[in-house]
Amino acid sequence: MTNRHFSSAPVTLLVAGAPSPEPCLPAARPPRRLDTGAVNAALARTATRRWRPPQPRGAGRPPEFLLIELQQTYEADVLRAALRAVDGAGPTPQDRADALWERTVDGPDGLDRVLADLGRALAAGVRLRAVLVEDRRHGLRRLFVGIAAGPSARAAALVERLREALAHPPEPVTVPTSALQREMLRQVIGRADHGGRHVEQLSWNWHGPLDTARFTAAWQSVFDHETVLRAAFDWDDTTGDPWMVLHERAVPDVTRHPHGAVGWDDLLEADRHRGFDLRRPALLRATLLDSGPQDADEGPVTRVLLTYHHAMLDGWSVRLLLQAFYRAYLTGGVLPGGERRPDVRDHARWLDAQGSDAARQFWATRTAAGAVLPLAPDPTRHGSGRARRRLTPYEAVRLRGWAAGWGAGESSALQAAWALLLYRAAQPHEQSRPARAVRVGFAVTVSGRGIPLDGIDRLPGALRNPLPISVRVHPSTTVPQLLAALRDGVLDLAAYEWVSPGQAHRWSATPRGQQPHSLVVLEHQPTAPHHLRLETDLAAHGIHVENPVPAGTFTSYPITLAAHYDATGGLVLTTTHDRALLADRDAVELLSQSAHLLRTFPDLPSGLSTSEVLRSTLAGHPAPRPGGPADHPPGPDGPTDGPAVRLEVLRRAARPGAGWVLLLPPPDAPHTRYPGTARGWPGPQALGVLRPAAGPPSPAAYRPVLAPLLESPAPVALVAAPGSGVTAYEVARLGPQARPPLVVLLPDDAAPSDLFALAPLLGGTPPP
């Protein structure tokens, strides 16, 4: 083995053989550019050493290759572009994607192993490959370029072409940012303590085996197909004007923590405050947390956390990417096909072609709000707060049906509840003074995907857009009238979903008027035509994944009210607020009153006026007039007034009318006791668990959850674990006397898998 060093040359040359080459040492005086003459001289000196072509494995002496260490640091994108320009970096797309490796070494022999891998890769057929090594022991970053064995003239030519490519790197591909992105970025650029603003998190449980290498490879494949995941931001430090930079390649950040290494709540908070380096690509990362030891029947459970930045992605986009990730995971970490189009470049071109005259005229005719949420600034309060409430599936179905009866959706109902609270806050404090009409204002989100661009519904990007809306509320206004006004107001925004909130404010009739203090969001998911097939394919691998749950984004608004449906069909309401502007107790009170209004809307007579509705539903509740600082901040989810019992759906029915099998867990049973059972459930029925929120609830507490199921003609079976038999019989009395639900009592030594033997008995109506 020959190892030659040239202290006056900008390269270190090594003619080595795999699999254990001798490590290169840095030159004594690192030069600033690649010197081809020195390389040619080195090649001439080694001419007496014969180059051998690559030989098949096990054929004796391992093949040799030329190894060059560059003494100058280059950006990864510049290196990839240079390698591709020199030799195409490989005969196949996979070789080209792997042309530049990025490796981290810790131990004393780590560099040897990396260089040995490089030699084996060159022996496999590629002609050129590089590895960027970060040595954690010494804080060094070293770059090695390997050239497969061959004539010295060919090696010298490759080195010359590499020098030229590095000396004249291609201009980076840039894309203009949208007005919405610029407004979000100006709120975080240059701020060391951004508090996790515009950072969103999705989390869910992954039941079954999870291969970290396959998980990472699947995300890498998605990154290779999605331009937005390889994009980052750059900006002028003087003006702060940002733009997008599209990188050749980005590596996903995937971290896995063993059970007990960190608490889940601590992980959520730390990951959100960690934020992102917006100048580097991959503004989405994944964190895995293993659960504790499980029963053999349940299998492993891993909590998955996806964190992303709203300046690059919205919730709709991340769910699109998640569908692609599942497909890649099922195919061994490889996603077929090329880059997705349209992408952020096409969206930027569409935005650039839009004229602003019609949008200016539209916003100039909009009536500005006279009242927004009152605030209580207090410099002694810091950070952001979060609270959560939940409507049961039964309550959510009733609300949706009630709103549909008036030609509106649940989003309009959510906005109507918030408008009533703002109207109530704007009324005079003295009860003797009559109520007055008020135009209240807040912001609502539009998807940004209603624009005439082909494929926009499958385009990941920062498209979800908060736009201001106002509505006049009179004491005699009825709730159906308020629903219609809000529905029509949101429909009017559909033609201008691309206008940013800042532009809308500047173009409005009263540009110096008050901007909204609150944002109302209803999260929607993109349609997934292959969702059921994905679930089936994952189940074939012993995997069951739950529906992702958003944690709630800390936006630029003092308070954000967001709603989303959970896996059971319940409607979860979450508020995030700026504590410096709104005390915790006031935010929690606003959230609780919103949930209460949504629960009572379906029971209200249609002719009740606004004043009558507020008197009848919120009597005894304080009006939302924020005042002094909070006594003590609540926990991450705040105090709860949610349902005493909730239905957790483990497996959907195989066909309509198949019925339900509902499990009543024993007291103090862990939440991981039954989810693994869903993977092996052989019956056609839907499988669910009735979980008490805290302590043993009364039988009447089961009524809101079970009423819709017991009233349907489909059969229902209650399977009671030991200790829950009496509760099961009392709950069964809630059903109709002519057709009560079937009650099955499990023996003391029953395991969750014993349910499988009961499947044939639970398929029909119980005998009389």
Secondary structure, 3 states (H helix, E strand, C coil): CEEECCCCCCEEEEEEECCCCCCCCCCCCCCCCCCHHHHHHHHHHCCCCCCCCCCCCCCCCCCEEEEEEECCCCCHHHHHHHHHHHHCCCCCHHHHHCCEEEEEECCCCHHHHHHHHHHHHHHCCCCEEEEEEEECCCCEEEEEEEEECCCHHHHHHHHHHHHHHHHCCCCCEEEECCHHHHHHHHCCCCCCCCCCECEEEEEEEEECCCCHHHHHHHHHHHHHHCHHHHEEEEECCCCCCEEEEECCCCCCEEEEECCCCCCHHHHHHHHHHHCCCCCCCCCEEEEEEECCCCCCCCCCEEEEEEEEECCCCCHHHHHHHHHHHHHHHHCCCCCCCCCCCCCHHHHHHHHHCCCCHHHHHHHHCCCCCCECCCCCCCCCCCCEEEEEEEECHHHHHHHHHHHHHCCCCHHHHHHHHHHHHHHHHCCCCCCCCCCCCEEEEEEEEECCCCCCCCCHHHCCCCCCEEEEEEEEECCCCEHHHHHHHHHHHHHHHHHHCCCCHHHHHHHCCCCCCCCCCEEEEECCCCCCCCHHHHHHHHHHCCCEECCCEECCCECCCCEEEEEEECCCCCEEEEEEEECCCCCHHHHHHHHHHHHHHHHHHHHCCCCCEHHHHHHHHCCCCCCCCCCCCCCCCCCCCCCCCCCCEEEEEEECCCCCCCCEEEEECCCCCCCCCCHHHHHHCCCCCEEEEEEECCCCCCHHHHHHHHHHHHHCCCCEEEEECCCCHHHHHHHHCCCCCCCCCEEEECCCCCCHHHHHHHHHHHCCCCCC
